[in-house]
Amino acid sequence: MKMYADRLPTAVRQLLTDLLVVFWVYAWIRAGLWINDMVEKLGVPGQKLQDAGTGIAGNLNDISGKVGRVPLVGDDLTSPFKSAAGAAASIADAGRQQQEIIDNLALAMSLLIIAVPLALVLFLWLPLRLRWMRRAGVAVKVRNEPAGKDLLALRALASRPLNELTKLGPDIAQSWRNGDAAAVDALAALELRDLGLKPAR
């Protein structure tokens, strides 16, 4: 697979890599949102607990109000209902707190799932991509200049693998030292191809 990828032109490899990175980031964002939705579902019991507690507390308060209107003993009869309403309100508050915890957990997990891949892109892939863009930009500026060809040829001699250099001829380095224009052009074209650029015309 790697040998096949190495045969692809640099520009095509760069495009495929860019598309892969975009898809990879999108997939992790979708995964983070999915995790957020899944964890949020854990808050449904808390929502039901809050609704139930709020409803019971409201009903008990209504009953307490009605019982309180009973002559003479109304105030004494309301005390148990008020206590029960307070307990129901505590249940509703517990349900609300559970939902807040679940919400915070869902947010933290989704951010973690998204942040790690984004950090890899920002701190590993992006610097390499920017470095390639800078190199390619400089190469574009110098490729049509006579001295630029010499610089590109020198760069190729210094950085390209030996198996690529020997394909240009066993004495390619000597030819370059002798100022052979064909050797300079071949080395410059090799460096430009590595950057995904066309040789100078």
N, C-alpha and C positions, 0 to 999 in steps of 0.2 A: 504493500500500500504506500509506504514511504517512497520507494523507488518510483512508483507511478506519479506521486505528487511532485517529486523532484523534476520530472520531465515537463511539468506544466510551466508555462511562462510565469515570470514573477508577478506581473500585473494580474494575471488570473488567480494566482495563489493569494495575492493580497485581497482581491475582491472576495474570494471564497472565505478567507479568514475573517474579513470584516462582516460578511453575512452571518457566518457561524457565531461570531461574538454577539452580534445583535440578537440573533435567535436565542443564544444561551442566556443573555441577560433577560430577554422577554420571558423565557421559560421560568427562570427563577422568580421573576416578579409575579407571574401567574401562580407559582407554587406558594409564594408568600401570602398572596391574597386568599388562596384556597385554605391554607393553614389558618389564617385569620378567621375565615368563615367557619371552619370546623371547630375551632376553640370557642368562638362566640356561641355556638350551639350549646356549649356546656353551661351557659348562663340562663338557658330557658327555665330550668327548675327554680333558679333564684327569682326570675320574673314571676313565675306562678306563685312562689312563696310570698313575694311582695304583694301581688294582687290579692291573694287570699287573706293575708294579714291585714291589708288596708281595708278590704271589704268587711271582714269580721269586726275590726275595730270600729268602723263606721256604723255597722248595725248595732253593736253593743252600746255605742254612745247614743244612738237614737233611742234604744230601749231605756237606757239610763235616764234620758231626758223625760221620757214618758212616765217612768216609774217615779221620778222625782216630783211629779205633780200630784202623787197620792197624798192626801191630807195626813198630817201627823207623823207617819212613818216613812214618807217618801225619801227623805235624806238618808235614813238608815238603809233603805233598800237599794239605793243607787251605788253604795260603796263596792259591792262585789262586781257589779257591771263595769264600774270604772276601772277596777283592778284588772278584770278580764280584757277590757279594751286596751289598757296599757300593755298587757302581755301580747295581745295581737299586734299592736303597733311595733313592739320589739321584734316580733317575727317578721313583720314587713321590712323593718330596718335591716335585719339580718339578710333577708333576700336581696335588698338593695346593695348591701356591702359585698355580697357574693358576686353580684353582677359587675361591680366595679373591679373586683379582683380579677374576674374572668376577662373583662375588657382590657385591663392592663397587661395580663398575661398574653392575650391574643396579639396585642400591639407589639409587645416585646419580641415574641416569637417570630412574627411576620417580618419585623425590622431586621432581626438577626439573620433570617433566611435570605433576605434581599441584600443586606449590607455586605456579607462575606463575598459573594460573587462580584458585586460591584467594586469592592476593594481590590479584588484580584485583577479586574479589568483596569481600574484606575492606576494601580501601582505596578502592575506587571506588563500587561498588554499595551496600554496607551503610551508609556514611555518608549517602548520599542517601535511602535507605529510612528510616533512623532520623530524619533531619530531617523527612521527610514525616510520620512517626508523631507526632513532637513537635508539628508544626503542626496536624495533625488532632486531637490530644488537646486542645490549647488551644482550637481552634475548637469542639469538642464542649462544652467548659465554658462558653464565652461565647455560644453561638448562641441560647440562650433568654433571655438578658439584654438589656434595651433598649440599654444602653451597648455590649454585645457586638455587637449588630447594626451599630451605628455603626462599631465597630472593623473588623468584617468588610467593611463597605461601603468604608471608607477603604482597607483593604488591597487590595480589588478595584480601586479607582480607581488605586492606585499601581502595581499589578503586572500586571493583566490586559492583554492586547493590545488595541489600539485598535479592531480590528474586532469584538471581543466586546463592548466597551463601547458602541460605536455601535449595536449591535443592540438595546440597551435604550432607545435614543432619542438624538437628536442633542444634546439639552440635559441629559443625565443628570447631568453634573457640577454644572450649575447647580441642578438639582432637588435634588441631595444637599445643596448649600450652603444651599438654602432650607429644609431639614429635611423634604422631602417623604417621608412614611412609605413610600409605594409605591416610590419610588426607592431608599430605604435597604434595603427588603426585597429588591428586585431585585438590587442590588449584593451584599448579603450572601449571597443564594442563589447568585449567580454564583461567589463565592469558595468557598462550601461545596461546590458541584458540582465545582470544580477539585480539591478535596481528597477527593472521593469521598463526601461526606456529604450527607445530606438537609437541606433547609432547615428552619428552626425552624417549629413549628406555631403 
